[in-house]
């Protein structure tokens, strides 16, 4: 456990922020999907898609130094997710 904390503390500030944003947005995606599946909140899918895009952007930030190809692919997926969310929100 101490090694994990030390590894986290050695990361730069923007990597820590991207990790925390990605973690929280993933949790929100799971909660919204759960609410949508159980028909508790029918509009949760739109919020779920937006936070999936935010999660992909945070993954792109984290992968930028390690593998640029994965980072660029994550950014393209995030753009696609935001376009689909825009279509669902405003056109539908």
C-alpha positions in Angstrom: 0.0 0.0 0.0 2.8 2.4 0.8 4.4 1.8 -2.6 1.1 2.8 -4.3 0.9 6.0 -2.4 4.6 6.8 -3.0 4.1 6.2 -6.7 1.1 8.5 -6.8 2.9 11.2 -4.9 5.8 11.1 -7.5 3.5 11.9 -10.4 3.1 15.5 -11.6 0.2 17.7 -10.6 -1.7 17.4 -13.9 -1.3 13.6 -13.9 -2.8 13.5 -10.4 -5.7 15.7 -11.4 -6.3 13.7 -14.6 -6.3 10.5 -12.5 -8.8 11.9 -10.0 -11.1 13.3 -12.7 -11.0 10.0 -14.6 -11.8 8.1 -11.4 -14.7 10.3 -10.4 -16.1 10.4 -13.9 -15.9 6.6 -14.2 -17.8 6.3 -10.9 -20.5 8.7 -12.2 -20.8 6.6 -15.4 -21.3 3.5 -13.3 -23.9 5.1 -11.1 -25.8 6.7 -14.1 -25.8 3.4 -16.0 -27.2 1.7 -12.9 -29.9 4.3 -12.7 -30.7 4.0 -16.4 -30.9 0.2 -16.3 -33.2 0.1 -13.3 -35.5 2.8 -14.9 -35.0 5.1 -11.9 -33.8 8.0 -14.1 -34.5 7.8 -17.8 -32.3 10.8 -18.7 -29.2 9.4 -17.1 -27.8 8.1 -20.4 -27.0 11.6 -21.5 -25.1 12.4 -18.4 -23.4 9.0 -18.7 -22.2 9.8 -22.2 -20.8 13.2 -21.2 -18.8 11.7 -18.3 -17.6 8.9 -20.6 -16.1 11.6 -22.8 -14.5 13.3 -19.8 -13.1 10.0 -18.7 -11.6 9.4 -22.2 -10.0 12.9 -22.1 -8.4 12.1 -18.8 -7.1 8.8 -20.1 -5.6 10.7 -23.1 -3.8 13.1 -20.7 -2.4 10.2 -18.7 -1.3 8.3 -21.8 0.3 11.3 -23.6 3.8 10.7 -22.3 3.7 6.9 -22.6 2.0 6.2 -25.9 0.8 9.0 -28.2 -1.1 6.7 -30.4 -3.4 5.6 -27.6 -3.7 9.2 -26.5 -4.8 10.4 -29.9 -7.2 7.5 -30.2 -8.7 8.4 -26.8 -9.2 12.0 -27.9 -10.9 10.9 -31.1 -13.2 8.6 -29.1 -14.0 11.5 -26.7 -14.9 13.7 -29.6 -17.1 11.0 -31.0 -18.8 10.6 -27.6 -19.4 14.3 -27.3 -20.9 14.5 -30.8 -23.3 11.6 -30.0 -24.2 13.2 -26.7 -24.9 16.5 -28.6 -27.1 14.7 -31.1 -29.1 12.9 -28.4 -29.4 16.0 -26.3 -30.4 18.6 -28.9 -31.5 16.9 -32.1 -33.5 14.0 -30.6 
